[in-house]
Amino acid sequence: MQISSISVMRFRSIQLLNANGKYVSGNNTKSVVAILLPFAVLLIMLTFSRNSHNYFSSPEIYATSSSLDFNVTTEMKTCNVFSGEWVPYSEGPYYDNETCNLIIDQQNCIKFGRPDREFLKWRWKPHECELPLFDATLFLKLVTGKSMAFVGDSVGRNQMNSLLCLLNHVARPEDISNRYSTDPIYFRRWFYGDYNFTLVTLWSPFLVRTSDADLNGHSDNSLLMNLYLDKADESWTSEVKNFDFVIISAGQWFFRPLMFYEKGQQVGCHKCQQKNITDLSHYYGYRKAFRTALRTIASLKGYKGVTFLRTFSPAHFENAEWNKGGSCERTRPYSKEDVEFDGYIFEMYATQVEEFRVAEKKAKKRGLKFLMMNTTEIMLRRPDGHPNNYVYGRKMNNNNNVTIHSDCVHWCLPGPIDAWNEFLLYMLKMESQKSFISSLQRFV
């Protein structure tokens, strides 16, 4: 249900009968709107319920009359959908590698031989309410005429690929990546013509400006990168102001060797193994990069979109590090008692939250909306959701001299990462309703 600005103007000027049978207008209409507001809210809810799987079935989300008594005032309640448990779910995934041809080989675990299926039989259940199933039709209605960008690394693209498959049975997008000058491998762009909706991924694994260091040629330090921590990466800042929704995320790249620069001067490094340069740890670079990225969005001229921070996505290497034979062979989730949310994973998460809160206040002053998709602890409990060695490179490699590392960073498609887009749809619906209610309350 939508209200145009023209409809609002008409609503302002309409004359209504009061209890004495006389017409009222102007300031007197406020009392009438106050009476009508609960009914309008209920009407919104009924509209969404027809388009969404059991969205309003839980009384913990919205207190409504079971008999739909229109004299009962409807009150919106908050629900923390990020606090809950993974519970058994017998219905299985929304799609598979046969019904969706948009899964890239690096995440197509079933295609490349993963034998178990239990990892597909769990669903996130919040403690206080129900997380609605993903409704592709409703999602596309909410984003009609709009654009959405995933900014960050390949885990962000992992989420976008999940979204493509979730929408696939309703609408097939056109790949328009080659229409742009950016690299079509890293900057993927899709267009849903029937909905005038554009979906893109903007590659920027550090979020800030970078350059190759290569100080020692081909050696252990060949991975060394220069990070300019006070300069946001132009590859996304040059485009993001045109988007209605921006999902920003980054994480795993900050564990590699890095050289840090601020104001054009070298300030330290992480694992650079060079004398006379202070090792500031990856936390330092991570904090400064998110500080720069989030505050850049909050102050970006012309930007009017909604910004989502999707929090740190943990890896699950066991028995060794990623480059020393580490793997992730578990086939079911951890319970809350099985794993502690602490150590470096919590520190990465806490760093993001702290910088997000500061940027959120800055954004609010400009009337911008910053929202957090709080998924770190949720995904910490899913060691079973990664490709491990069921990936294209491992399957096709016949050269014993080439080392193919297990992938315990990205997530299988289908898999637990599909829950991220259930969260995304939930948040979009909530914001849509809040905006509608707010537009009515301005006249009360």
C-alpha positions as CSV (number, residue, x, y, z in Angstrom):
1,M,0.0,0.0,0.0
2,Q,1.5,3.4,-1.0
3,I,0.5,7.0,-0.5
4,S,1.6,9.5,-3.0
5,S,2.4,13.2,-2.2
6,I,-0.7,14.2,-4.2
7,S,-2.9,11.9,-2.0
8,V,-1.4,13.4,1.1
9,M,-2.2,16.9,-0.1
10,R,-5.8,15.8,-0.8
11,F,-6.0,14.2,2.6
12,R,-4.9,17.5,4.2
13,S,-7.6,19.5,2.5
14,I,-10.5,17.0,2.8
15,Q,-13.5,18.1,4.9
16,L,-15.0,15.6,7.3
17,L,-18.2,15.4,9.3
18,N,-17.8,15.7,13.1
19,A,-20.0,14.0,15.7
20,N,-22.6,16.9,15.5
21,G,-23.0,16.5,11.8
22,K,-20.9,19.6,10.9
23,Y,-18.0,19.7,8.6
24,V,-14.5,20.2,10.1
25,S,-11.3,21.1,8.4
26,G,-7.8,22.6,9.0
27,N,-6.5,21.9,12.5
28,N,-9.7,20.1,13.5
29,T,-8.9,17.3,11.1
30,K,-6.0,16.3,13.4
31,S,-8.4,14.8,15.8
32,V,-10.1,12.9,13.1
33,V,-6.8,11.6,11.8
34,A,-5.9,10.5,15.3
35,I,-9.0,8.4,15.3
36,L,-8.3,7.0,11.8
37,L,-4.6,6.3,12.3
38,P,-5.1,2.9,14.1
39,F,-7.3,1.7,11.3
40,A,-4.9,2.8,8.6
41,V,-2.1,0.9,10.4
42,L,-4.3,-2.2,10.6
43,L,-5.0,-1.9,6.9
44,I,-1.3,-1.8,6.2
45,M,-0.9,-5.0,8.2
46,L,-3.7,-6.7,6.3
47,T,-2.2,-5.7,3.0
48,F,1.3,-7.1,3.9
49,S,-0.2,-10.3,5.3
50,R,-1.7,-11.1,1.9
51,N,1.7,-10.8,0.3
52,S,3.9,-12.4,2.9
53,H,4.2,-15.9,4.4
54,N,2.9,-15.8,8.0
55,Y,4.3,-12.3,8.5
56,F,1.7,-11.2,11.0
57,S,1.0,-14.7,12.5
58,S,3.0,-14.1,15.6
59,P,1.4,-11.9,18.4
60,E,4.9,-11.0,19.6
61,I,5.5,-8.9,16.5
62,Y,2.2,-7.1,16.4
63,A,-0.6,-7.1,19.0
64,T,-3.8,-7.5,16.9
65,S,-7.4,-8.7,17.5
66,S,-7.8,-12.2,16.4
67,S,-11.3,-11.4,15.3
68,L,-10.1,-8.3,13.3
69,D,-12.2,-6.0,15.5
70,F,-11.7,-2.6,13.8
71,N,-12.4,-0.9,17.1
72,V,-9.2,-2.3,18.7
73,T,-6.2,-0.1,18.6
74,T,-3.2,-1.8,17.0
75,E,0.2,-1.3,18.6
76,M,3.5,-2.0,17.0
77,K,6.0,-4.0,19.1
78,T,9.7,-4.4,18.5
79,C,11.3,-7.8,18.0
80,N,15.0,-8.6,18.0
81,V,15.1,-11.1,15.1
82,F,18.9,-11.5,15.6
83,S,18.5,-13.2,19.0
84,G,17.5,-16.8,18.7
85,E,18.5,-20.3,17.7
86,W,19.0,-22.5,14.6
87,V,16.2,-25.1,14.7
88,P,15.5,-28.1,12.6
89,Y,13.5,-27.3,9.4
90,S,12.2,-30.1,7.3
91,E,11.0,-28.1,4.3
92,G,14.5,-27.8,2.8
93,P,16.0,-24.8,0.9
94,Y,14.2,-22.3,-1.3
95,Y,16.2,-23.4,-4.4
96,D,19.0,-25.8,-5.5
97,N,21.7,-25.9,-8.1
98,E,19.2,-27.2,-10.6
99,T,16.5,-24.6,-10.1
100,C,18.9,-21.7,-10.0
101,N,21.7,-21.3,-12.7
102,L,23.1,-18.2,-11.1
103,I,25.2,-20.0,-8.4
104,I,28.9,-19.5,-9.1
105,D,31.1,-22.6,-8.9
106,Q,33.0,-21.4,-5.9
107,Q,29.8,-21.7,-3.8
108,N,28.0,-24.5,-5.6
109,C,28.8,-27.2,-3.0
110,I,26.2,-29.7,-4.2
111,K,27.3,-29.6,-7.8
112,F,30.9,-30.3,-6.8
113,G,30.2,-33.3,-4.6
114,R,29.2,-32.4,-1.1
115,P,27.5,-35.6,0.0
116,D,25.6,-34.5,3.1
117,R,22.3,-32.4,3.1
118,E,21.7,-31.9,6.8
119,F,23.2,-28.4,6.6
120,L,20.2,-27.4,4.5
121,K,17.7,-28.5,7.1
122,W,18.0,-25.7,9.7
123,R,16.3,-22.3,9.9
124,W,16.9,-19.3,12.2
125,K,14.2,-19.0,14.9
126,P,14.2,-15.7,16.9
127,H,13.3,-16.1,20.6
128,E,10.5,-13.5,20.6
129,C,8.8,-13.9,17.2
130,E,8.8,-15.5,13.9
131,L,11.2,-14.6,11.1
132,P,9.0,-14.7,8.0
133,L,9.9,-16.9,5.1
134,F,11.4,-15.1,2.1
135,D,8.7,-13.8,-0.2
136,A,10.2,-13.0,-3.6
137,T,7.1,-11.3,-4.9
138,L,6.9,-9.0,-1.8
139,F,10.6,-8.2,-2.0
140,L,10.3,-7.1,-5.6
141,K,7.3,-5.0,-4.8
142,L,9.2,-3.2,-2.0
143,V,12.1,-2.4,-4.3
144,T,10.2,-1.6,-7.4
145,G,11.8,1.5,-9.1
146,K,14.8,1.4,-6.8
147,S,18.4,0.2,-6.7
148,M,20.5,-1.8,-4.3
149,A,24.3,-2.1,-3.9
150,F,26.4,-4.6,-2.0
151,V,29.6,-2.9,-1.2
152,G,32.6,-4.8,0.1
153,D,34.3,-8.2,-0.5
154,S,33.3,-11.5,-2.0
155,V,31.2,-12.5,1.0
156,G,29.0,-9.5,0.2
157,R,28.8,-10.9,-3.4
158,N,27.9,-14.2,-1.8
159,Q,24.9,-12.6,-0.3
160,M,23.9,-11.0,-3.5
161,N,24.1,-14.4,-5.3
162,S,21.8,-15.8,-2.7
163,L,19.4,-13.0,-3.3
164,L,19.5,-13.6,-7.1
165,C,18.5,-17.3,-6.5
166,L,15.8,-16.4,-4.0
167,L,14.2,-14.1,-6.6
168,N,14.8,-16.4,-9.5
169,H,11.5,-18.3,-9.4
170,V,9.6,-15.0,-9.7
171,A,11.8,-12.9,-12.0
172,R,14.9,-13.5,-14.1
173,P,17.3,-10.5,-14.3
174,E,19.3,-9.3,-17.2
175,D,23.1,-9.2,-16.7
176,I,24.1,-5.7,-17.6
177,S,27.7,-5.8,-16.2
178,N,29.3,-5.4,-19.6
179,R,27.5,-2.1,-20.2
180,Y,29.9,-0.4,-17.7
181,S,33.6,0.2,-17.8
182,T,34.2,-1.5,-14.5
183,D,35.5,-5.1,-14.3
184,P,32.5,-7.4,-14.9
185,I,34.0,-10.1,-12.7
186,Y,34.1,-8.0,-9.6
187,F,31.5,-5.4,-10.4
188,R,28.4,-7.4,-11.2
189,R,25.2,-5.6,-12.2
190,W,21.7,-7.1,-12.7
191,F,18.5,-5.5,-13.9
192,Y,14.9,-6.6,-13.3
193,G,13.1,-4.9,-16.1
194,D,9.5,-5.7,-14.9
195,Y,10.3,-4.0,-11.6
196,N,12.8,-1.4,-12.8
197,F,15.1,-2.7,-10.0
198,T,18.9,-2.7,-10.3
199,L,21.0,-4.9,-8.1
200,V,24.8,-4.6,-8.1
201,T,27.9,-5.6,-6.2
202,L,30.7,-3.0,-5.9
203,W,34.0,-4.7,-5.2
204,S,36.0,-3.0,-2.4
205,P,37.4,-5.6,0.1
206,F,39.1,-3.0,2.2
207,L,36.5,-0.2,1.7
208,V,39.4,2.3,1.6
209,R,41.9,3.2,-1.1
210,T,44.6,0.6,-1.7
211,S,47.7,-0.1,-3.8
212,D,50.1,-3.0,-4.2
213,A,53.2,-2.9,-2.1
214,D,55.4,-5.7,-3.5
215,L,58.4,-4.5,-1.6
216,N,60.2,-7.8,-1.8
217,G,59.0,-9.2,-5.1
218,H,57.7,-12.7,-5.2
219,S,58.0,-13.7,-1.5
220,D,55.8,-14.2,1.5
221,N,55.3,-10.5,1.5
222,S,53.9,-10.4,-2.1
223,L,50.5,-10.2,-0.6
224,L,51.4,-6.9,1.2
225,M,48.9,-4.1,0.4
226,N,49.1,-0.4,1.1
227,L,45.9,0.9,2.8
228,Y,45.1,4.6,2.9
229,L,42.9,4.5,5.9
230,D,41.5,8.0,5.7
231,K,40.6,7.8,2.0
232,A,37.4,5.9,1.0
233,D,37.7,3.8,-2.1
234,E,36.5,5.8,-5.1
235,S,35.4,2.6,-6.8
236,W,32.3,2.6,-4.7
237,T,32.0,6.2,-3.5
238,S,31.8,7.4,-7.1
239,E,28.6,5.3,-7.5
240,V,26.9,4.7,-4.2
241,K,25.1,8.1,-3.9
242,N,22.8,7.0,-6.7
243,F,21.5,3.9,-4.8
244,D,18.4,3.6,-2.6
245,F,19.8,0.7,-0.5
246,V,23.4,0.1,0.3
247,I,24.6,-3.1,2.2
248,I,28.2,-2.6,3.4
249,S,30.5,-5.4,4.7
250,A,34.1,-6.5,4.9
251,G,36.3,-8.6,7.0
252,Q,38.6,-11.4,6.0
253,W,41.0,-9.4,3.9
254,F,42.2,-7.5,6.9
255,F,44.1,-10.5,8.2
256,R,46.6,-10.4,5.4
257,P,49.9,-8.3,5.5
258,L,49.0,-4.6,5.3
259,M,50.8,-1.3,5.4
260,F,48.8,1.6,6.9
261,Y,48.9,5.2,5.7
262,E,47.1,8.3,7.1
263,K,47.3,11.8,5.7
264,G,49.8,10.5,3.2
265,Q,52.2,9.3,5.9
266,Q,53.1,5.7,6.9
267,V,51.8,5.1,10.4
268,G,52.4,1.4,10.9
269,C,51.5,-2.0,9.5
270,H,50.1,-5.5,10.2
271,K,52.3,-8.5,9.7
272,C,54.6,-6.6,7.4
273,Q,57.8,-8.1,9.0
274,Q,59.8,-4.9,8.4
275,K,62.1,-3.3,10.8
276,N,61.4,0.2,12.3
277,I,57.7,-0.1,11.4
278,T,55.2,-0.5,14.3
279,D,52.9,-3.4,14.0
280,L,49.5,-2.0,14.9
281,S,47.5,-5.2,14.4
282,H,44.6,-5.8,12.0
283,Y,42.1,-4.3,14.4
284,Y,43.7,-0.9,13.9
285,G,43.2,-1.0,10.1
286,Y,39.8,-2.5,10.4
287,R,38.5,0.2,12.7
288,K,39.9,3.0,10.7
289,A,38.6,1.6,7.4
290,F,35.1,1.2,8.7
291,R,35.3,4.7,10.4
292,T,36.2,6.2,7.0
293,A,33.7,4.2,5.0
294,L,30.7,4.7,7.3
295,R,31.3,8.4,7.9
296,T,31.9,8.9,4.2
297,I,28.4,7.5,3.5
298,A,26.9,9.6,6.3
299,S,28.3,12.8,4.8
300,L,28.1,11.9,1.1
301,K,26.6,14.7,-0.9
302,G,23.5,13.7,-2.7
303,Y,23.1,10.4,-1.0
304,K,19.6,9.7,0.3
305,G,19.6,6.0,0.6
306,V,19.2,3.5,3.5
307,T,22.5,2.0,4.6
308,F,22.8,-1.5,6.1
309,L,25.9,-2.7,7.9
310,R,26.1,-6.5,7.7
311,T,28.4,-7.4,10.6
312,F,31.5,-9.6,10.4
313,S,31.2,-13.0,8.9
314,P,33.3,-15.6,10.8
315,A,35.4,-18.3,9.2
316,H,35.6,-21.8,10.6
317,F,39.0,-23.3,9.9
318,E,39.8,-26.2,12.2
319,N,43.0,-28.2,12.8
320,A,45.2,-25.6,11.1
321,E,45.2,-22.2,9.5
322,W,43.7,-21.6,6.1
323,N,47.0,-21.9,4.3
324,K,48.3,-24.8,6.3
325,G,45.7,-27.4,5.7
326,G,42.8,-26.0,7.8
327,S,39.3,-27.3,6.9
328,C,35.7,-27.1,7.9
329,E,34.1,-30.6,7.8
330,R,31.3,-30.3,10.3
331,T,27.8,-31.2,9.1
332,R,25.5,-29.5,11.7
333,P,25.3,-26.2,13.6
334,Y,26.8,-25.5,17.0
335,S,24.4,-24.9,19.8
336,K,24.8,-21.7,21.9
337,E,26.6,-23.9,24.5
338,D,29.0,-25.4,22.0
339,V,30.8,-22.1,21.1
340,E,31.7,-18.9,22.8
341,F,31.2,-15.6,21.1
342,D,34.6,-14.2,22.1
343,G,38.2,-13.8,21.0
344,Y,39.1,-12.2,17.7
345,I,35.6,-12.7,16.2
346,F,34.0,-10.7,19.0
347,E,36.6,-8.0,18.7
348,M,36.0,-7.7,15.0
349,Y,32.3,-7.4,15.6
350,A,32.6,-5.0,18.5
351,T,34.9,-2.8,16.4
352,Q,32.3,-2.5,13.7
353,V,29.5,-1.8,16.1
354,E,31.4,1.0,17.8
355,E,32.1,2.7,14.5
356,F,28.6,2.1,13.3
357,R,27.1,3.9,16.3
358,V,29.1,7.0,15.8
359,A,28.4,7.2,12.1
360,E,24.7,6.5,12.8
361,K,24.4,9.6,14.9
362,K,26.1,11.7,12.2
363,A,23.7,10.2,9.6
364,K,20.7,10.9,11.7
365,K,21.4,14.6,11.7
366,R,21.1,14.5,7.9
367,G,17.9,12.5,8.0
368,L,19.6,9.3,6.8
369,K,18.8,5.9,8.0
370,F,21.6,3.5,9.2
371,L,20.5,-0.1,10.1
372,M,22.6,-3.0,11.4
373,M,22.2,-6.6,10.1
374,N,23.6,-8.3,13.2
375,T,24.6,-11.7,11.9
376,T,28.0,-12.4,13.4
377,E,27.0,-14.6,16.4
378,I,24.3,-16.2,14.2
379,M,26.8,-17.4,11.6
380,L,29.4,-18.3,14.2
381,R,27.1,-21.2,15.0
382,R,27.2,-22.5,11.4
383,P,30.5,-24.2,10.9
384,D,28.7,-26.6,8.6
385,G,27.7,-24.0,6.0
386,H,31.0,-23.5,4.1
387,P,32.1,-25.0,0.8
388,N,35.2,-26.6,2.4
389,N,36.8,-28.6,-0.4
390,Y,33.6,-29.0,-2.5
391,V,34.5,-26.3,-5.0
392,Y,35.5,-26.0,-8.6
393,G,39.2,-25.7,-8.1
394,R,39.5,-28.8,-6.0
395,K,37.3,-31.0,-8.2
396,M,39.0,-30.1,-11.4
397,N,42.6,-29.9,-10.2
398,N,44.8,-32.7,-11.6
399,N,48.1,-31.0,-10.9
400,N,49.4,-32.3,-7.6
401,N,51.9,-29.4,-7.5
402,V,49.1,-26.9,-7.1
403,T,47.7,-26.3,-3.7
404,I,43.9,-25.7,-3.4
405,H,42.9,-24.4,0.0
406,S,39.7,-25.4,1.6
407,D,37.1,-22.6,1.6
408,C,35.8,-22.0,5.1
409,V,35.1,-18.3,4.5
410,H,32.3,-18.2,1.9
411,W,29.0,-20.0,2.3
412,C,27.3,-22.7,0.2
413,L,24.4,-21.8,-2.0
414,P,21.8,-22.8,-1.0
415,G,22.8,-22.6,2.7
416,P,22.6,-20.6,5.9
417,I,23.5,-17.4,4.2
418,D,20.0,-17.4,2.7
419,A,18.9,-16.2,6.2
420,W,20.7,-12.9,5.6
421,N,18.2,-12.1,2.9
422,E,15.3,-13.1,5.1
423,F,16.7,-10.5,7.6
424,L,17.0,-8.0,4.7
425,L,13.4,-8.5,3.6
426,Y,12.2,-8.3,7.2
427,M,14.0,-5.0,7.7
428,L,12.8,-3.6,4.5
429,K,9.2,-4.4,5.4
430,M,9.6,-2.8,8.8
431,E,11.1,0.4,7.4
432,S,8.4,0.6,4.7
433,Q,5.7,0.4,7.4
434,K,7.4,2.9,9.7
435,S,7.7,5.3,6.8
436,F,4.0,5.0,6.0
437,I,2.9,5.4,9.6
438,S,5.3,8.4,10.0
439,S,3.7,10.0,6.9
440,L,0.3,9.7,8.6
441,Q,1.5,10.9,12.0
442,R,2.7,14.2,10.5
443,F,-1.0,15.2,10.2
444,V,-2.0,14.2,13.8
